[in-house]
Amino acid sequence: MAKPLKVDEVWLNRIAGQLDDMEFGSLHIVVHEGQIVQMERTERKRFENTSSGNASKSGPRSSSSARSVRGSNASAKG
């Protein structure tokens, strides 16, 4: 039977710290035997196309037009 997860103030602060300043991304929390043991933060950086001079900051674009930093590095290699 699964152990109940206890999240105290320390863990709430750690989680909030990982989410702080994240604009696009996800936080993956790993639980083992009812305790948080690991957090994985994946952050995406999105850049406006400024070559046309019409850069706007009207909000997030669709995910199909955005690339992760890791994805753009991988595609540049080959």
N, C-alpha and C positions, 0 to 999 in steps of 0.2 A: 504494500500500500504506500502511496506517495506521502512524503512528509510535507506538512504545510510550510509554505514559504514565509519566512519572517523578513520583512524589509524595515529596518530601523532608520532613524534619522541620518546616520552616517551613510547608508546606502542611498537614501533619497538624495543626499547632497552629491554623492559621486555620480549618480545618474543625471542629476540636473547639470553638473559640471560638464559631462560628456555632451549634453544637448545644447549647452550654452554656445551661442554664436553659430550654430549649425543652420544653414539656410536651406540646403537640399541634402538629403542623405537618410541614413538609417542607423539605429543603435540596436545591436543584437546582444541580448543578455543570455548568458549560458548559466543554467541552474543544474547543480549536481547534489543529489540527496537533500533537497530542500534548501540549499544555500546557493547564493549567487557566487560563482567562481570566476567568471570572465565576462568582459564586455568588449565587443568589437564595434568600432565606429567606422562607417563607410560614408565619406563625404564627397559630394559632387560639387564641382565648381562649374558654373555656367557663365559664359561670356557672350556679350552682345556682339553682333557683326557690325563693326564701326566703319567698314570700308566705304559704305554709301553715305556716311555722315548722318544717318537717321537712327542713331542708337536711342532706344527708349528703355525705360525701366518700369514698364507697365505690369510686370509680374512674371511668374515662371512661364517658360515655354513648354511645349509638349515634350515628353521624354524622348520621342523619336528624333527630335532635332538637337538634343543635348548629348554630349559625350562625357563619360567619366574621365577623370585625369588619367587613370590607369588604362582605360580603353584607348585614349588618344595616343598614349605612349606605346602601347602594344601595336597599334596600326602603323605607327611611324617606323617601327623596326622592320616591317617587311611584308 
